[in-house]
Amino acid sequence: MKLKISIYTRLVFWIALLIVLLFGAILFVIQIREARILQDETEARVMLQARYIADANLLSLSLQDWQAVQKYVDEHISGDLNYIVVYDRTGQPAVWNDLVRDHREIVFESLLSDDMAPDVKESVIRRLTLREAPVRVREVEVFAYSQAAGRWGSVKVGWSLEPMYDRLRDIQKVLLLIGLAGFLFGIGAAAFLARRITRPLHRLVEGTVRIAQGDFSQPIVDTSRDEIGDLARSFNEMTGQLVQTRERMDDANRRLVQHEKLASIGRMAATIAHEIRNPLTSVKLNIQKVAEEEAFAETVRAHIDLSLEGIDQIERFIKELLNFTRVQELSLERWPVEQIVDESLKVVRDTLAQKDIAVERSCPPGLPAILADADKLRQVFLNVLRNAHEALEPGGTIRIACDAVAGEGRTMVRVRIADDGPGIPEKDRPNIFEPFYTTKPSGFGLGLANARKIVEQHRGSIAVGETGGPGCEFVILIPAAEEAA
């Protein structure tokens, strides 16, 4: 089983590693440079010290005054200068200090030879034990000479390198602290950069998980202007397209189910019309013929009238059922929507007046015309108006408003028919356009279903709107004539 390592962890590791390597390389170069500077500085200082001692004792060496040279050596041994050895012209040791008396390899071994040029110097590093402590010494030997008399001997000095190494260790400690600070800075910077890089990716992953679970409601918010931001915006566009595709699929499935229902109802309606309508007509004619007799009592005639009313109700149901299931061709023409609304109001004006129902109409001039079958669309408005009439108490109000809106990339003419009645319960709203669904005791449940069928044949939509208070509102959208063409 492979270990799962997140992108965040990888970025932190690699960025921190790169920063640590960079800091390490810089500090390594600085350490080498500082060590080289200290070494060159120490060597130059030792050489100058040896040259100074040789020049200071040039007269004593020319006179072979070894006592004066010894006195000078004893007086000038101090600090980092561990020893001084003076050689005569033949290269034999003549003067040295007591600290190296037992170190024959220092005293009796000159670094210079007779065939060397007067301005030559020799330098070595020795490891010695002086004063019972190990010491690293830079040893430099130079000739003591004059332009007139030539060489008079040579001077060798031993300079302790321990202070230099102490300084190098101090520098290493400082560089180590800087490296540790750089490492911590690298970890922090790596974590910060990795979080900035992986946070949008994490949002993308969460978005894909939500979409996989069917939740398209939350877009990914990322305002960065880099590739991650472009990816987030592309992802949001893809999500929007998926939402639209799903809505279209849901609408297509709904329409398919509706068509299957209509097909089933059509077959059922044909059977009903064939099996019931003809016998029912015969029964109605016979009852009407019997009702023409004057010998019946009033009670019997009342029962006969009730029977005729029942037969009329059955015939209306069959007629509505057949009208709903029959596929009818639309006779499309350009119409002003306000004209169709006004014609619908004329049909129900007397009925509304009987309940003292007021109508408030608001249709501004200049609305685009619609391509519609006026008779069929009038049935839609009449159905909604009659439902409002049945729902309203005496003295109620019906408000009709027309306007033009943009919807799904096209211009739509919207008609809103609202009333201040009791409204439609939330539990009933999803089903009110379904065939045979009704909340009225005397209804067949085909009025609104037929209205939706007609509106959808016009490539429009009908839905229940929000009134923001009591009452009910139906919103009908029909494409403008230019959009429907």
C-alpha positions in Angstrom: 0.0 0.0 0.0 1.5 3.3 -1.1 1.7 6.1 1.5 -0.6 9.0 0.5 1.3 12.3 0.7 -0.6 15.5 0.1 0.5 18.2 -2.3 0.7 20.6 0.7 3.2 18.3 2.4 5.3 17.9 -0.8 5.4 21.6 -1.4 6.4 22.3 2.2 9.2 19.7 2.0 10.6 20.7 -1.4 10.4 24.4 -0.8 12.0 24.1 2.7 14.7 21.8 1.2 15.5 24.3 -1.5 15.7 27.2 0.9 17.8 25.2 3.3 20.2 24.1 0.5 20.4 27.7 -0.7 21.1 29.0 2.8 23.6 26.2 3.3 25.4 27.0 0.1 25.6 30.7 0.9 26.8 30.1 4.4 29.3 27.5 3.3 30.8 30.1 0.8 30.8 32.8 3.5 32.6 30.5 5.9 35.2 29.5 3.3 35.7 33.2 2.4 36.0 34.3 6.0 38.5 31.5 6.7 40.5 32.5 3.7 40.5 36.1 4.8 41.6 35.2 8.3 44.3 32.9 7.1 45.7 35.5 4.7 45.5 38.2 7.3 47.3 36.0 9.9 50.0 35.0 7.4 50.6 38.6 6.4 50.8 39.6 10.0 53.3 36.9 10.8 55.4 37.7 7.8 55.5 41.4 8.7 56.4 40.5 12.3 59.3 38.3 11.1 60.5 41.0 8.7 60.3 43.6 11.5 62.3 41.5 13.8 64.9 40.8 11.1 65.3 44.5 10.3 65.4 45.6 14.0 68.3 43.2 14.7 70.2 43.7 11.4 73.0 45.7 13.1 73.4 43.2 16.0 73.5 40.4 13.4 76.2 42.2 11.4 78.3 42.6 14.6 77.5 39.0 15.8 76.3 40.5 19.0 74.2 37.5 20.1 73.6 38.8 23.6 71.8 41.9 22.2 69.7 39.7 19.9 68.9 37.3 22.8 67.8 40.3 24.9 65.6 41.5 22.1 64.0 38.1 21.7 63.3 37.7 25.4 61.7 41.2 25.5 59.5 40.7 22.5 58.0 37.2 23.2 54.4 37.9 24.2 50.8 37.3 23.1 50.4 35.2 20.1 54.1 35.2 19.3 55.2 31.8 20.7 58.8 31.7 19.7 61.6 33.4 17.8 64.7 31.6 16.4 67.6 33.5 14.9 70.1 31.8 12.6 73.6 33.0 11.6 75.0 33.2 8.1 75.7 29.5 8.0 72.2 28.6 9.0 73.1 27.5 12.5 70.7 28.5 15.3 72.2 31.3 17.4 69.4 32.7 19.5 66.0 31.3 20.6 63.6 31.6 23.5 63.2 29.1 26.3 59.7 27.9 25.2 61.1 25.9 22.3 64.4 24.9 23.8 63.3 21.2 23.9 61.8 21.3 20.3 64.9 20.5 18.2 62.8 20.2 15.1 62.0 23.9 15.4 65.4 25.2 16.6 67.8 23.2 14.4 65.8 23.1 11.2 65.9 26.3 9.1 63.3 26.6 6.4 65.7 28.6 4.1 68.7 27.5 2.2 71.8 29.4 1.0 70.8 29.3 -2.7 67.5 31.1 -2.1 67.0 34.7 -3.1 67.2 37.3 -0.3 63.6 38.3 -0.5 62.3 34.8 -0.3 60.2 33.7 2.7 59.0 30.2 3.8 56.0 29.3 5.8 54.6 26.1 7.4 51.9 25.2 9.9 53.0 23.1 12.8 51.1 21.3 15.6 53.0 21.5 18.9 52.5 21.1 22.5 53.5 24.3 24.3 52.8 24.9 28.0 51.2 21.5 28.1 48.6 22.4 25.6 48.3 21.5 21.9 48.9 24.6 19.7 48.7 25.2 16.0 51.4 27.5 14.9 52.1 29.4 11.7 55.9 29.4 11.2 57.5 32.0 8.9 61.2 32.5 8.2 62.8 35.4 6.4 66.4 36.5 5.6 68.1 39.3 7.5 70.1 41.2 4.9 71.2 44.6 3.7 71.8 45.9 0.2 75.5 46.6 0.9 76.6 43.5 2.9 74.1 40.9 1.8 72.7 38.3 4.1 73.6 38.3 7.8 71.3 35.4 8.8 67.6 34.7 9.1 64.8 35.0 11.6 62.0 32.4 12.2 58.9 33.2 14.2 56.1 31.0 15.3 52.7 32.6 15.6 49.8 30.9 17.4 46.8 30.2 15.2 44.5 29.4 18.1 43.0 32.9 18.2 42.3 32.7 14.5 40.5 29.3 15.0 38.6 30.8 17.9 37.4 33.5 15.6 36.5 30.9 13.0 34.5 29.0 15.6 32.7 32.2 16.6 31.9 32.9 12.9 30.7 29.3 12.5 28.4 29.7 15.5 27.0 32.9 14.0 26.6 31.3 10.7 24.9 28.3 12.4 22.4 30.6 14.1 21.8 32.3 10.8 21.3 28.9 9.2 18.9 27.8 11.9 17.0 31.0 11.4 17.0 30.4 7.7 15.7 26.9 8.2 12.9 28.1 10.4 12.2 30.9 7.9 12.3 28.3 5.1 9.7 26.1 6.9 7.5 29.1 7.5 7.8 30.4 4.0 7.3 27.0 2.6 4.1 26.5 4.7 2.8 29.9 3.7 3.5 29.5 0.0 2.2 25.9 0.0 -1.0 27.0 1.7 -1.6 29.8 -0.8 -1.1 27.4 -3.6 -3.0 24.4 -2.2 -5.9 26.4 -0.7 -7.6 27.0 -4.1 -6.8 23.4 -5.1 -8.5 22.3 -1.9 -11.5 24.4 -2.8 -11.6 22.8 -6.2 -11.5 19.3 -4.6 -14.3 20.3 -2.3 -16.3 21.6 -5.2 -15.8 18.4 -7.2 -16.9 16.4 -4.1 -20.1 18.6 -3.8 -20.8 18.2 -7.5 -20.3 14.4 -7.2 -22.9 14.5 -4.4 -25.3 16.5 -6.6 -24.8 19.9 -4.9 -24.3 22.7 -7.5 -25.4 25.6 -5.3 -22.0 26.9 -4.0 -19.5 28.3 -6.5 -15.8 28.3 -5.8 -14.7 31.8 -4.7 -11.2 32.7 -5.9 -10.2 36.2 -7.1 -6.5 35.4 -7.9 -5.4 36.4 -11.4 -3.2 33.4 -12.0 -3.7 29.9 -13.4 -5.5 28.8 -10.2 -7.9 31.6 -10.5 -8.5 30.8 -14.2 -9.1 27.2 -13.2 -11.6 28.2 -10.5 -13.5 30.4 -12.9 -13.5 27.7 -15.5 -14.7 25.3 -12.9 -17.6 27.7 -11.9 -18.5 28.0 -15.6 -18.5 24.3 -16.0 -20.7 24.0 -12.8 -23.1 26.5 -14.2 -23.3 24.6 -17.5 -23.9 21.4 -15.6 -26.7 23.1 -13.6 -28.3 24.3 -16.8 -27.9 20.8 -18.4 -29.4 19.2 -15.4 -32.3 21.6 -15.4 -32.9 21.0 -19.1 -32.7 17.2 -18.5 -35.1 17.5 -15.6 -37.4 19.6 -17.7 -37.1 17.1 -20.6 -37.8 14.2 -18.2 -40.8 16.1 -16.8 -42.1 16.7 -20.3 -41.5 13.1 -21.2 -43.4 11.9 -18.1 -46.2 14.5 -18.9 -46.4 13.2 -22.5 -46.6 9.6 -21.3 -49.4 10.7 -18.9 -51.2 12.4 -21.7 -50.8 9.4 -23.9 -52.2 7.2 -21.2 -55.1 9.6 -20.6 -55.7 9.8 -24.3 -56.1 6.1 -24.6 -58.3 6.1 -21.5 -60.4 9.0 -22.8 -60.9 7.3 -26.1 -62.2 4.2 -24.3 -64.5 6.3 -22.1 -65.8 8.2 -25.0 -66.5 4.9 -26.8 -68.0 3.0 -23.9 -69.9 5.7 -22.1 -70.8 8.6 -24.4 -73.1 6.7 -26.7 -75.1 4.9 -24.0 -75.1 8.1 -21.9 -76.6 10.0 -24.8 -79.3 7.4 -25.2 -80.1 7.6 -21.5 -80.2 11.4 -21.6 -82.7 11.4 -24.5 -84.9 8.9 -22.8 -85.0 10.8 -19.5 -85.7 14.0 -21.4 -88.6 12.3 -23.2 -90.0 11.0 -19.9 -89.6 14.5 -18.4 -92.0 15.8 -21.1 -94.9 13.9 -19.5 -97.0 16.1 -17.3 -98.4 13.3 -15.2 -95.4 13.1 -12.8 -95.5 14.6 -9.4 -93.2 17.5 -8.5 -91.0 15.2 -6.4 -90.5 12.8 -9.3 -89.8 15.7 -11.7 -87.1 17.0 -9.2 -85.4 13.6 -9.3 -85.5 13.6 -13.1 -83.9 17.1 -13.2 -81.2 15.9 -10.8 -80.5 13.0 -13.1 -80.2 15.3 -16.1 -77.8 17.5 -14.2 -75.7 14.5 -13.4 -75.6 13.4 -17.0 -74.6 17.0 -18.1 -71.8 16.9 -15.6 -70.5 13.6 -16.9 -70.7 15.0 -20.5 -68.7 18.1 -19.4 -66.1 15.9 -17.8 -65.8 13.7 -21.0 -65.6 16.9 -23.1 -62.8 18.4 -20.9 -60.9 15.1 -20.9 -61.1 14.8 -24.7 -60.0 18.5 -25.1 -57.1 17.9 -22.8 -55.8 14.8 -24.5 -56.4 15.9 -28.1 -53.4 17.2 -29.9 -54.5 20.5 -31.4 -52.7 22.5 -34.0 -52.2 26.2 -33.0 -53.3 29.0 -35.3 -50.5 31.4 -34.6 -50.8 35.1 -35.3 -49.2 38.3 -34.0 -51.3 39.6 -31.1 -50.9 42.3 -28.4 -51.1 40.5 -25.2 -53.2 43.2 -23.6 -55.9 42.6 -26.2 -56.1 39.0 -25.3 -56.2 39.9 -21.6 -59.0 42.4 -22.2 -61.1 39.9 -24.2 -60.7 37.4 -21.4 -61.9 40.0 -18.9 -65.0 40.7 -20.9 -66.1 37.1 -20.7 -65.9 37.0 -16.9 -66.9 40.6 -16.1 -70.5 39.8 -15.2 -69.4 36.8 -13.1 -66.9 38.9 -11.2 -69.4 41.7 -10.7 -71.9 39.3 -9.0 -69.3 38.9 -6.1 -68.3 42.6 -6.3 -64.7 41.6 -7.2 -62.6 44.5 -8.4 -60.0 44.1 -11.3 -56.8 46.2 -11.4 -55.2 46.1 -14.8 -51.7 47.4 -15.6 -50.4 46.9 -19.1 -48.1 49.6 -20.3 -48.1 50.6 -23.9 -45.3 49.5 -26.3 -45.1 45.9 -25.2 -43.8 43.5 -27.9 -46.4 41.5 -29.7 -46.6 37.7 -29.2 -47.1 34.9 -31.7 -50.1 33.1 -30.3 -53.3 31.3 -30.8 -55.6 33.9 -29.2 -58.5 31.5 -28.6 -56.2 29.0 -26.8 -54.4 31.6 -24.8 -57.7 33.2 -23.8 -58.6 29.8 -22.3 -55.5 30.0 -20.1 -56.4 33.4 -18.8 -60.1 32.5 -18.3 -59.1 29.4 -16.3 -56.9 31.4 -14.0 -59.5 34.2 -13.6 -62.2 31.7 -12.8 -60.0 30.0 -10.2 -59.4 33.4 -8.6 -63.2 34.1 -8.7 -63.9 30.9 -6.9 -61.1 31.5 -4.3 -62.1 35.2 -3.5 -64.6 36.3 -1.0 -67.1 39.1 -2.0 -65.3 42.4 -2.3 -61.9 40.9 -3.3 -59.4 42.2 -5.8 -57.8 40.7 -8.9 -54.6 42.4 -10.1 -53.3 41.9 -13.7 -49.9 43.2 -14.7 -48.1 42.9 -18.1 -44.5 43.6 -18.8 -41.5 42.5 -20.9 -38.6 40.6 -19.3 -35.4 38.9 -20.4 -35.3 35.1 -19.8 -32.9 32.5 -21.1 -31.4 34.8 -23.6 -34.7 35.9 -25.2 -37.4 38.5 -24.6 -40.5 37.3 -22.8 -43.9 38.9 -22.3 -45.0 38.3 -18.7 -48.6 38.3 -17.5 -49.1 38.2 -13.7 -52.6 37.4 -12.4 -52.8 37.8 -8.6 -55.6 37.8 -6.1 -55.9 38.6 -2.4 -57.6 35.3 -1.5 -56.5 32.6 0.9 -53.7 31.4 -1.5 -52.5 27.9 -2.3 -51.0 25.8 0.5 -47.3 25.0 0.1 -48.0 21.3 0.0 -50.3 21.7 -2.9 -48.2 23.9 -5.1 -46.0 21.2 -6.7 -49.1 19.3 -7.9 -51.6 21.9 -9.0 -50.6 21.5 -12.7 -50.9 17.8 -12.6 -54.0 16.2 -14.3 -56.9 15.2 -12.0 -55.3 17.0 -9.0 -57.8 19.4 -7.5 -58.7 20.9 -4.1 -62.2 21.9 -5.2 -65.1 19.5 -4.4 -66.7 20.0 -7.8 -63.6 20.3 -10.0 -62.1 17.7 -12.4 -58.5 18.8 -12.0 -57.9 19.4 -15.7 -58.2 23.2 -15.9 -54.6 24.1 -14.9 -53.2 21.0 -16.5 -54.8 22.1 -19.8 -53.5 25.7 -19.2 -49.9 24.5 -18.8 -50.3 22.4 -22.0 -51.4 25.4 -24.0 -48.7 27.7 -22.6 -46.0 25.1 -23.3 -47.3 24.7 -26.8 -46.5 28.4 -27.1 -43.0 27.7 -25.9 -43.7 29.6 -22.7 -44.2 28.7 -19.0 -46.7 29.1 -16.2 -45.9 28.9 -12.6 -47.1 30.0 -9.1 -45.4 33.2 -8.1 -44.7 34.7 -4.7 -47.0 37.5 -3.6 -45.1 38.5 -0.4 -48.4 38.2 1.5 -51.8 36.6 1.4 -53.3 35.5 -1.9 -52.0 33.7 -5.0 -50.3 34.8 -8.1 -49.8 33.0 -11.5 -47.0 34.1 -13.7 -47.3 33.3 -17.4 -44.4 33.9 -19.8 -44.8 33.9 -23.6 -41.9 34.6 -26.0 -42.1 37.8 -28.0 -43.0 37.4 -31.6 -39.5 38.1 -32.8 -38.1 35.6 -30.4 -40.6 32.9 -31.2 -40.2 33.2 -35.0 
